[in-house]
């Protein structure tokens, strides 16, 4: 198992390099321009100088290599310096700078990360917590009323887009009932009970929208997987030797059913980091998804490049984690 | 009866006066402003975007501003220098600004002439990529004569010397804060760029890029009774319609910038009675540029260049005029702009001294006249209803940027042109590509690979000299100059060049206005473009907010120090 993991990690390096090159090339070929939003009163000569100050006058390959150096050498060194307080060299090195804000991209990401983890991560946790019992009961009592309703709700939750459910919830709970705010207050600091209540209130709507979507998806998987296992011979054997029904269901069937589900959940984790782009935009949560969408709109290529690449790293990493977990949960699977 | 009225008026005036006299700093709480395009940085020299210039204007200020009528107003100086008061040299080669004594930066240090000199050095440093560099063009030296006197010298006589340090685009930044951020190091100074120290009414407390800015009242502001608000929260993001709703309908915000929303949607929101709309007209004109060169793809590299030859149809003055009078500008205005637009036939629509009426014939739609004009010029309708002459069809590719109002206008114009036997193919390009100016892209407005194209342009400040110089023969974009150059229609007339040259050598304001009008008339009459709508800026504010003076010549937040909440 260990050597397998090491081998996979080694193999990830060239994969990620290729991914980073493809992202860079795609962004470079896209006909977007960072100066598109500037007023036309800024004359062309000045625009040319602004472009040069962003490094856009360099050829494609140089810019790519520069980004590699900034991202793989300068940024980690910078994090190392901040954590240890030791200055490497003269401590002055070019970091990956966003074109729109002219500030380091990594700082922007660090600033946005907590909101995304809180809102989207919470929605994911809730989603999983709701999905597993719903899936288990739906499968165990197949075609019962509970299963019918559960199937209906999960199908709706899965197929209705979040930009629709989000607006529907705003109309009902913000405009009509006025229970929850529609705009996420990003300046809110939680330091006492009332601000905590306020924070919970403003998180309710976005978390609900996303939790419904996540739960629907995972519940379908749990149900299907449970159904597959319930009809297996080992279940009959367990029942025949007098194991209690609860133990059959929760120990034997559930554990076996969770193998594919865990993979699905693990593969879904990177999507937390990419934020729920649409939901964050609707509720004005200043998370990573909103950062990515504004960067795309403003052709802030270093920011888009860095964000997408970090997502790529996470996807590769969680693929590996899913594979390793699979081996741990199912002793029959051995990679060595 | 009359006496009571006078008495009453007197009492009201006295009350109002008493109110002003009792005004105190920071008594009106938090001012909530919504910019639906989030602010990326607070250093306007590094961005140039309108949202950055406006938000920074709460903190950093220029030497002089334009007020809501477009009049130059001293801000950090004691008076506007003129030749009469000796501030401008007789040979027009220098201008001397006298700074107001006692002005302090928000950190308590003194504001001096050195800071003004530094601002010039900062923006003109090589490799800095300063967005406002053009404003400092032609300046050879900026020097501090004494701590309160700044002398700006020009290489050539400058007949309109109020370019540099005037208006929200070029505020003064503090030397002490930015001295290590010159040139290539400018983008690296994140904390300075995100929190410039200024002389303005508010101080940056926290800046979250692309999200929200928190300001507090400046304790060192030069007027001890201002600003009335203790803090400002400037939130960004979302879209124009929901921003309008937050002010006009729910009242969550006090002020929202740039209400680019269909007029009827705004009208419904207004019914809630929580906010009002404010408009101001600057120099923006939505126009259709006509391509004087041939955009035929067969020409390859010579496409839309002077070398590629004249446009086969649009080179005929009759066609250009017919296209213009076939359009009903009132309907375009009503459908897409409402309060934020007025029909116009001028390319210089303001200030009022520069507005010409010579081309007002175009304001009235005249389909019949247009048809007659084309008939006389020999353009005959074919079986498909499209006019043609010598094998050249009046069929045009009409491009613009993607934007619902522009697509609506395109559809209207296409219909009117259809009625005079002109076919048009509509096309829209994403704004970031269209205005991006990437020389490698075939879809930019500079390349103009189309017959006609529509967009808005304007000029900074109140003087149109630089703007009118955009139509000079040597400003035509071509592959040789990397498609740079602002003469987008590829118009070229030596007579016109002469007028603009004369304008740049005239100091008398009355004569300048006359020449500018002449140039403006020539452009419309000859059909370099078809002016459509004089566009205003439209914002909204809560009915409880007082003191807003909507300004199209400077930052909309230019007088935020005077804003207060009605009790």
Interface residues (C-beta under 8 A of the other chain):
Chain A: X31 X32 X33 X34 X35 X36 X37 X38 X39 X40 X41 X42 X43 X44 X45 X46 X47 X48 X49 X50 X51 X52 X53 X54 X97 X98 X100 X101 X102 X103 X104 X107 X108 X111 X183 X186 X187 X281 X284 X286 X290 X291 X294 X297 X298 X299
Chain B: X38 X40 X41 X43 X46 X47 X48 X49 X50 X127 X128 X129 X130 X131 X132 X133 X134 X184 X186 X187 X188 X190 X193 X194 X206 X208 X209 X210 X211 X212 X214 X233 X235 X237 X238 X246 X252 X430 X431 X432 X433 X434 X435 X436 X437 X438 X441 X443 X446 X455 X456 X457 X458 X459 X460 X482 X484 X485 X486
